[in-house]
Amino acid sequence: MSSERTVTIVPEAGLHARPAAKFVQAVNEHESDVRIGRADDEELIAAGSMIAVTSLGAETGEDVRLVADGPDEEATLDALERVLTTPEDELADGDG
């Protein structure tokens, strides 16, 4: 059974640069397999790859769909939602 969540992107850069790096880092710190896609699109891509995540081209204010499958899926989704809903200047060096 997998868990799913739709999140609106807050960082000004969208899912690029620092927010994307933080996002991929958070994915890789958890055990669950995570996929991401635009909320209005059925296609999901691997969320543990910086290239895949940035190629999604998700912008500020867009909704993305996160699907996690594994032993810590809720914790994984919580961490990813935190990255996606934190303004970029607050992501800088703090750990939240």
C-alpha positions in Angstrom: 0.0 0.0 0.0 1.4 3.4 -0.9 0.6 6.9 0.5 -0.2 9.8 -1.8 -0.2 13.6 -1.2 -0.7 16.7 -3.4 1.4 19.7 -2.4 1.6 23.2 -3.8 5.2 24.4 -4.4 6.2 27.5 -2.4 9.9 28.2 -3.2 10.3 31.0 -5.7 12.6 28.9 -7.8 10.0 26.2 -8.1 11.5 22.7 -8.1 14.9 23.8 -9.3 18.3 24.6 -7.9 18.4 24.5 -4.1 14.8 23.4 -3.5 15.3 20.5 -5.9 18.6 19.5 -4.2 16.9 19.6 -0.7 14.0 17.6 -2.1 16.2 14.8 -3.6 18.3 14.8 -0.4 15.1 14.3 1.7 14.0 11.5 -0.6 17.3 9.7 -0.3 17.3 10.0 3.5 14.2 7.8 3.7 13.6 4.2 2.9 10.4 4.6 0.9 10.4 4.7 -2.9 9.0 8.1 -4.0 7.6 9.2 -7.3 6.6 12.7 -8.2 4.5 14.2 -11.0 2.3 17.2 -11.8 -1.1 17.0 -10.0 -2.9 17.1 -13.3 -0.8 14.4 -15.0 -0.9 10.6 -14.5 2.8 10.1 -15.2 5.1 9.9 -12.2 8.9 9.9 -12.2 11.5 8.8 -9.7 11.9 11.5 -7.1 15.4 10.4 -6.0 17.1 11.7 -9.1 18.1 15.4 -9.3 17.9 15.3 -13.2 14.5 13.7 -13.1 13.1 16.2 -10.5 14.4 19.3 -12.3 13.3 18.0 -15.7 9.7 18.0 -14.3 9.9 21.8 -14.5 7.5 22.4 -11.7 7.1 26.1 -10.8 6.0 28.1 -7.8 2.3 27.7 -7.2 2.0 24.5 -9.1 0.6 21.4 -7.5 2.6 18.2 -7.6 1.6 14.7 -6.6 3.9 12.7 -4.4 3.5 8.9 -4.0 5.6 7.1 -1.4 5.8 3.3 -1.0 7.7 1.8 1.8 8.2 1.4 5.6 8.4 5.2 6.4 6.1 6.6 3.7 4.2 9.0 5.9 7.4 10.4 7.4 8.9 10.6 3.9 5.9 12.6 2.6 6.0 14.9 5.7 9.7 15.7 5.0 9.0 16.3 1.3 6.0 18.5 1.9 8.2 20.5 4.3 10.8 21.1 1.6 8.1 22.0 -1.0 6.2 24.4 1.3 9.2 26.3 2.8 10.3 29.5 1.1 13.7 29.1 -0.5 15.4 31.7 1.7 14.4 29.6 4.7 15.8 26.4 3.1 19.3 27.9 2.8 21.3 26.4 5.6 18.8 25.7 8.3 17.5 22.2 8.9 14.0 23.4 9.6 
